[in-house]
Amino acid sequence: MTETQLSEEQQAEILSSTRTVVGDELRSVTYFTEDTIEQLYLRSDLDRTADLVGFAENERMGFRSQLAYDGTQLGEYRFTIRGFEHGYLTRVIVGDVGVWVTTDEMAIDRFEELASALHAVLETI
């Protein structure tokens, strides 16, 4: 893993936006680019054995997917949600930077709110 170029202020802004929307259901927050991965938060009751490199390789496909959907009648790409037995992963990509957030189960409208908050922060990076 290579160090990111995020400042402490940018990291704090991502975490604050995420925590405000998700609250106690937040499991983890990871920032990524094509070359970097940085886990910004991991809830204390979770094991640190997740394969971040494997997750990142999968989520990086979103950089290419954005191009595939560009100009379609669906409109601009906003976010991706993946559902799992014990929670969800939400990925937001803006240009060449992205964040994935894992959460416990929560109401679907909160995912849109989360994606909007992260999109606003990532536009400034």
C-alpha positions as CSV (number, residue, x, y, z in Angstrom):
1,M,0.0,0.0,0.0
2,T,1.3,3.4,-0.9
3,E,0.6,6.4,1.2
4,T,-2.2,8.7,0.0
5,Q,-1.9,12.3,-0.7
6,L,-4.8,13.1,1.6
7,S,-4.2,15.9,4.2
8,E,-5.4,15.4,7.7
9,E,-8.1,17.9,7.0
10,Q,-9.4,15.9,4.0
11,Q,-9.3,12.7,6.0
12,A,-11.3,14.4,8.8
13,E,-13.8,15.8,6.3
14,I,-14.4,12.3,4.8
15,L,-14.8,10.8,8.2
16,S,-17.1,13.6,9.5
17,S,-19.4,13.4,6.4
18,T,-19.6,9.7,6.7
19,R,-20.2,9.6,10.5
20,T,-22.8,12.3,10.3
21,V,-24.9,10.3,7.8
22,V,-24.2,6.7,9.0
23,G,-23.8,7.1,12.7
24,D,-23.3,4.0,14.8
25,E,-23.9,1.7,11.8
26,L,-20.5,2.7,10.4
27,R,-18.1,-0.2,10.1
28,S,-15.2,1.1,8.0
29,V,-14.1,3.9,5.6
30,T,-11.4,3.4,3.0
31,Y,-10.0,6.0,0.5
32,F,-8.5,4.7,-2.8
33,T,-7.1,5.7,-6.1
34,E,-5.6,3.5,-8.9
35,D,-2.3,3.4,-6.9
36,T,-3.2,4.0,-3.2
37,I,-5.4,2.5,-0.5
38,E,-5.8,4.0,3.0
39,Q,-8.2,2.7,5.6
40,L,-9.3,5.9,7.4
41,Y,-11.5,4.2,9.9
42,L,-12.3,0.7,11.3
43,R,-14.8,0.2,14.1
44,S,-13.1,-1.3,17.1
45,D,-15.2,-4.4,17.3
46,L,-14.1,-5.5,13.8
47,D,-11.1,-7.7,12.9
48,R,-8.3,-6.0,11.0
49,T,-7.8,-9.0,8.7
50,A,-9.8,-7.7,5.7
51,D,-8.0,-8.0,2.4
52,L,-7.9,-4.3,1.5
53,V,-5.8,-4.9,-1.6
54,G,-8.4,-7.4,-2.8
55,F,-11.2,-5.1,-2.0
56,A,-9.4,-2.2,-3.7
57,E,-8.8,-4.2,-6.9
58,N,-12.5,-4.9,-7.1
59,E,-13.6,-1.4,-6.3
60,R,-11.1,0.1,-8.8
61,M,-13.1,-1.5,-11.6
62,G,-15.5,1.5,-10.9
63,F,-13.0,3.8,-12.5
64,R,-13.4,2.0,-15.8
65,S,-17.2,1.5,-15.3
66,Q,-17.7,5.2,-15.1
67,L,-16.6,5.4,-18.7
68,A,-18.9,2.6,-19.8
69,Y,-22.0,4.4,-18.4
70,D,-20.9,7.9,-19.6
71,G,-23.5,9.4,-21.9
72,T,-26.2,6.8,-21.3
73,Q,-29.8,7.6,-20.6
74,L,-29.2,6.6,-17.0
75,G,-27.3,9.9,-16.4
76,E,-24.1,10.5,-14.5
77,Y,-22.8,7.7,-12.2
78,R,-23.4,8.5,-8.5
79,F,-22.6,5.4,-6.4
80,T,-22.6,1.7,-6.0
81,I,-24.1,-0.4,-3.2
82,R,-23.2,-4.0,-2.6
83,G,-25.3,-6.0,-0.1
84,F,-23.8,-8.7,2.1
85,E,-25.1,-11.0,4.9
86,H,-23.8,-8.7,7.6
87,G,-24.1,-5.3,6.0
88,Y,-23.4,-3.1,3.0
89,L,-20.5,-1.6,1.0
90,T,-21.1,1.7,-0.7
91,R,-18.6,3.0,-3.2
92,V,-18.4,6.6,-4.4
93,I,-16.0,7.6,-7.2
94,V,-15.3,11.1,-8.4
95,G,-12.8,11.4,-11.2
96,D,-9.7,9.5,-10.1
97,V,-10.5,9.2,-6.4
98,G,-12.9,7.0,-4.5
99,V,-14.1,6.0,-1.1
100,W,-15.8,2.8,0.0
101,V,-17.7,2.7,3.2
102,T,-19.0,-0.5,5.0
103,T,-22.0,-0.3,7.2
104,D,-24.3,-2.5,9.2
105,E,-27.8,-2.7,7.8
106,M,-29.6,0.6,7.5
107,A,-32.5,2.2,5.6
108,I,-31.9,2.6,1.8
109,D,-32.5,6.4,1.7
110,R,-29.4,6.8,4.0
111,F,-27.2,5.4,1.2
112,E,-28.2,8.2,-1.2
113,E,-27.5,10.7,1.6
114,L,-24.1,9.0,2.2
115,A,-23.2,9.1,-1.5
116,S,-24.1,12.7,-1.8
117,A,-22.1,13.7,1.2
118,L,-19.0,11.8,0.0
119,H,-19.4,13.1,-3.6
120,A,-19.2,16.7,-2.3
121,V,-16.1,15.9,-0.3
122,L,-14.3,14.0,-3.1
123,E,-15.0,16.9,-5.6
124,T,-12.6,19.0,-3.5
125,I,-9.8,16.5,-3.5
